[in-house]
Amino acid sequence: MSLILVLSLQAAAVASPAAPAAPPPPAPASVRPLDFDLAHYRSSESGTCLGAAGSDVLVCGRRRGRGAYPIDYWDRIFGPERPIRAEMNLGGGVQGRVYTDAVPMDRGAVSERVLVGIRLPF
């Protein structure tokens, strides 16, 4: 019985018309080289941008304060004397923290973990 089924499937595959050919792949898109240089764009003292062409997208704005990024401000907050730690006092002498750990496993794999720890005084 199975031989008859296999022969009939083979005959049906041979008798059926050939599948249509796949369409050719699309032509690659033309890519023009990127030519972007901020030296081509100037800003005026009022904060409006000058020199942008009609098809260009240009975002302009003013810097606050003296015009420089406030490095001194952030250095006072996150200076070397106060390192950033994901740790806080939960009250009653209990401290919670989040930290990372890496443990080597078999076959050279390394298990990288993020852990949450709670310290209790005793």
N, C-alpha and C positions, 0 to 999 in steps of 0.2 A: 504494500500500500504506500509506504513512504517513497519507494522508488518511482511510482507513478506520479506522486506529488512533486518530487524534485524535477522530473522530466517535464511536467506541464509548466512549472515555473520557469524552467530554462527556455522552453518553447515560447512562452509569453514574452520573455525578455528579448528574445531574438526577433520576434514578429512585431514588436512595438516599434514605432518610428523613433529615430534618434532624437535625443533631447536637443533643444536649440543651443547653439553655441553661446557661451558667456560673452557679454559685451566687453569690448576692450577697456582696459583701465583708463580713467580720465587722465588727460594731459596734466602734468604738474603745473601748479599755479606759478605765475611769474612773481618772483619776489625781488623787489628792488632793495638795494642796500640801505641800511639805516643811516641817515645823515642827521644827527641831532647834536647840536653844540650850543651850550648855554651862552656862549660868547656872542651868538647872533641876536640874542634877545636882551634888551636893556629895559630897566625900569626907571621911571621918573621919581622925583622926590615925593610926589603926591601918592605913590603906591600903585598907580596905573601902569600897565605894561605897554611898552612901545616896541615896535618892530615885529609883531606877530603877523603872519600871513593869514588870509581868510580861511584856509583849510587846516591851520595848526590849532591845537588845543594847548593853551598856556594858562597855568594857574599862577596868579601873583598875589602877593599880600605883604603886609608890613610886619616887621618883627617888633615885638613889644620892648619897651625899655630902651636901653642904649643900642639896640640892634644886634646884640650878641647873645648867645645862649648862656643862661645863668649858671655857669659851671661852679662859681663860688658858692651859690646857694645849695646846690646838690652836694658839693663837697662837705659843707657843714653838716648836712643830714646823714650822708653815707660815707663819712670819712674813714680813714684807716683805723682810727681809734674805736669806731663802732661798726663792726662787720655786720652784714645782713644775715640774719638767722631766722628761720621759720620756727620760732619758739615763743611761747607766751605763758604768762602766769595765769593759771586757772582759778586761783584763790586757795587759801588755806595751805600754802606751801606746795601745792600741786602744780606741776609744770607739764605742758603738752608741747610736743614738737613733731615736725615732719622732716624726715631725712631719707637719704638714699643709701643703698648698699649694693655691692656687686659680689657674687659668690661664683667661683669657677666650678663648672660641672664636668661630667665626663665628655670625652671627644672634643675637648677644647671650647665648648660652649660656655658662655658667661650669663648667669642669671642676674639681671639688673632689676632691683626692687625699689619701690617707694614705700617707706614704713611710717606709721604713726605711733609715736611713743608717749606714754604718760609716766611721769616720775612722781612717786608718792613718798613723803618723808616717813620714816619709821624709827 
